[in-house]
């Protein structure tokens, strides 16, 4: 099978901040690719620079060195082909707008005609299981439902790549499991490329086709692990598989190595 051309390419990306006592190297040197249609998870120790990395990938922060390209074009400002879903979903939704209007907002800004916009919004909201809630307000919904609205808005935008920054960290375990399955369903149904950042090891193994394991700061990729679980996954069967246990144990061991400063960069 021919190797797919990368959709997102990161090459020797570095980020250094100026601290009170001198330069602070947050991201050491990160190189990786995400190919079209992949679901790639990024996991690493707390404070390793995952959010800093995402800000650089999405054009919200200028790297100190290195390059990020999306579909062959350099990323220097937030790209139109990318949509982001953040952890703090409550701050990303406008409480005075209905679910319908929250999801439609970026489409309206893009200039999409009203009739087309309405159809796209209704399809996206139905995709996340909230077709019955189009005319409700965010404050009338649970936290998990609010995060579904945020995902629907990103899906409606029809991006080439969906970037998610620890989006389920603030919800309870049962809701988190439901949202994990939602992400895999949206990824499969729509064929969108997903880059998913999480601090949860089990979540990274359950969701991803690949897991990129980051070192402690200054950060580098210490392993790019292929997840050879079945494409069809569910919370009970998949998590009970011996192979799932093997993979999550391996990722856990790598994260512990990172914390001890014993990690080495993956060759590229």
C-alpha positions in Angstrom: 0.0 0.0 0.0 1.3 3.4 -0.9 2.2 5.7 1.9 -0.4 8.6 2.3 1.0 12.1 1.9 0.8 13.9 5.3 -2.0 16.4 5.8 -0.3 17.9 8.9 3.5 18.0 9.0 5.5 19.2 12.0 9.3 19.5 11.6 11.7 20.2 14.5 9.2 22.5 16.1 10.6 24.4 19.2 9.2 26.9 21.6 11.2 29.0 24.1 9.7 31.5 26.5 11.5 34.3 28.1 11.3 33.7 31.9 12.3 36.0 34.8 15.7 34.3 35.1 16.2 33.7 31.4 14.9 31.5 28.5 12.6 28.6 29.3 12.6 25.8 26.7 9.0 24.5 26.7 9.1 22.4 23.5 12.5 21.0 22.7 12.2 19.6 19.2 9.1 17.9 17.9 8.7 16.1 14.5 5.7 14.1 13.4 3.1 13.7 10.6 -0.6 13.2 10.6 -2.0 11.6 7.4 -5.5 12.2 5.9 -8.2 10.3 7.7 -6.1 9.3 10.7 -7.1 9.6 14.4 -3.9 10.3 16.3 -3.7 10.8 20.0 -1.0 12.8 21.9 -0.3 11.9 25.5 2.5 13.0 27.8 3.3 13.9 31.4 1.5 16.8 33.1 3.2 20.1 32.2 5.1 18.6 29.2 3.8 21.3 26.8 0.9 19.6 25.1 -1.2 22.8 25.0 1.8 24.9 23.9 2.3 22.4 21.0 -1.3 22.7 20.0 -1.2 26.5 20.0 1.8 26.3 17.6 0.1 23.8 15.4 -3.1 25.9 15.1 -1.3 29.2 14.4 -2.2 30.7 17.8 1.4 30.8 18.9 4.5 31.4 16.8 7.2 28.7 17.3 10.7 29.7 18.1 12.0 27.4 15.4 10.8 24.7 13.1 7.9 24.5 10.7 4.2 23.4 10.7 2.5 22.8 7.3 -1.2 21.9 6.7 -1.9 20.4 3.3 1.5 21.7 2.1 0.9 25.3 3.2 2.8 26.9 6.2 0.7 27.5 9.3 1.4 31.1 10.5 -2.2 32.1 11.5 -5.2 29.9 12.4 -5.9 27.9 9.2 -9.3 27.8 7.6 -9.0 24.0 7.2 -8.7 23.4 10.9 -11.3 23.4 13.7 -10.5 23.3 17.4 -12.4 21.9 20.4 -11.1 22.9 23.8 -11.5 21.5 27.3 -13.4 24.5 28.6 -16.5 24.1 26.5 -18.6 26.4 28.7 -16.4 29.4 27.7 -16.6 28.5 23.9 -20.4 28.6 23.8 -22.4 31.8 23.9 -25.1 31.4 26.6 -27.5 33.9 24.9 -27.5 31.9 21.6 -29.4 28.7 21.1 -27.7 25.5 20.1 -28.7 26.1 16.5 -27.2 29.6 16.5 -24.0 28.6 18.4 -23.3 25.9 15.8 -24.1 28.2 12.9 -21.9 31.0 14.1 -18.7 30.1 12.1 -20.8 29.3 9.0 -22.4 32.7 9.2 -19.0 34.3 9.5 -17.9 32.3 6.4 -20.8 33.7 4.4 -22.7 30.4 3.9 -26.2 31.0 2.6 -29.0 30.8 5.2 -30.7 27.7 3.7 -27.5 25.8 3.3 -26.3 26.9 6.8 -29.5 25.6 8.3 -29.2 22.2 6.7 -25.5 21.8 7.7 -26.2 22.8 11.3 -29.1 20.4 11.6 -27.0 17.5 10.2 -24.1 18.3 12.5 -26.3 18.5 15.6 -28.0 15.3 14.7 -24.6 13.6 14.3 -23.8 14.3 17.9 -27.2 13.1 19.1 -28.8 16.5 19.9 -31.3 16.9 17.1 -34.0 17.4 19.8 -32.1 20.3 21.4 -31.6 22.7 18.5 -33.6 25.5 20.1 -32.4 25.2 23.7 -29.7 27.3 25.3 -26.3 26.0 26.6 -27.2 26.8 30.2 -30.2 24.4 29.8 -27.9 21.5 29.0 -25.5 19.3 31.0 -21.8 19.6 30.7 -21.6 16.6 28.4 -24.3 17.9 26.2 -22.6 21.3 26.0 -19.4 19.6 24.8 -21.5 17.8 22.2 -22.6 21.2 20.9 -18.9 22.3 20.7 -18.1 19.2 18.7 -21.1 19.8 16.5 -19.9 23.4 15.8 -16.5 22.0 14.8 -18.1 19.3 12.6 -20.4 21.8 10.9 -17.4 23.9 9.9 -16.4 20.9 7.8 -12.6 21.1 8.5 -10.0 18.9 7.0 -8.6 18.3 10.5 -10.3 18.5 13.9 -7.9 19.3 16.8 -9.2 18.5 20.3 -7.4 19.7 23.4 -8.3 17.4 26.4 -12.0 18.0 25.6 -13.4 15.5 28.1 -11.3 16.4 31.2 -14.1 18.2 32.8 -16.9 15.6 32.5 -17.8 12.6 34.6 -16.5 9.1 33.7 -19.8 7.9 32.2 -20.2 11.0 30.0 -16.5 10.7 29.0 -17.1 7.2 27.8 -20.1 8.3 25.7 -18.1 11.2 24.2 -15.2 8.9 23.3 -17.5 6.7 21.3 -19.0 9.9 19.8 -15.6 11.0 18.5 -14.9 7.7 17.0 -18.3 7.6 15.3 -17.9 11.1 13.9 -14.4 10.3 12.7 -15.6 7.2 11.0 -18.8 8.6 9.5 -17.4 11.9 8.2 -13.9 10.8 7.4 -12.3 13.8 9.1 -8.7 13.7 10.3 -8.5 14.0 14.1 -5.6 15.0 16.4 -6.7 14.4 20.0 -4.6 15.5 23.0 -5.3 13.9 26.3 -3.7 13.2 29.7 -5.6 10.0 30.0 -3.6 6.9 28.9 -6.5 4.6 28.6 -8.4 7.1 26.5 -5.5 7.5 24.1 -5.3 3.8 23.5 -9.0 3.4 23.1 -9.5 6.2 20.7 -6.3 6.3 18.5 -4.9 4.6 15.5 -1.6 5.9 16.7 -0.4 7.3 20.0 2.4 9.9 20.1 4.1 9.9 23.5 5.8 13.1 24.6 8.7 13.4 27.0 8.8 15.8 29.9 9.6 19.4 29.1 11.6 20.4 27.0 9.4 18.1 24.9 10.1 15.7 22.1 8.3 12.7 20.7 9.7 9.6 22.5 7.6 7.1 20.7 5.0 6.9 17.9 3.0 3.8 18.7 0.6 2.0 16.3 -2.6 0.9 18.0 -3.4 -2.5 16.5 -6.8 -2.9 18.1 -9.9 -3.7 15.9 -11.5 -0.8 14.0 -14.8 -1.5 15.7 -14.4 -0.7 19.4 -16.7 -0.5 22.4 -16.2 0.4 26.0 -16.7 -3.1 27.4 -15.2 -5.5 24.8 -12.3 -3.4 23.7 -11.1 -2.5 27.2 -11.3 -6.1 28.3 -9.0 -7.3 25.5 -5.5 -8.5 26.6 -4.0 -6.5 23.8 -5.6 -3.3 25.2 -4.0 -4.0 28.6 -0.7 -4.6 26.9 -0.8 -1.3 25.0 -2.0 0.8 27.9 0.7 -0.7 30.1 3.3 0.1 27.5 2.1 3.7 27.2 2.1 4.0 31.0 5.7 2.7 31.3 6.8 5.2 28.7 5.1 8.1 30.5 6.9 7.0 33.7 10.2 6.9 31.9 9.5 10.4 30.7 8.8 11.6 34.2 12.2 10.1 35.3 14.0 11.9 32.5 15.0 8.6 30.9 13.2 9.0 27.6 15.0 9.3 24.2 13.7 10.9 21.0 12.2 8.6 18.3 14.4 8.6 15.2 13.0 10.5 12.2 
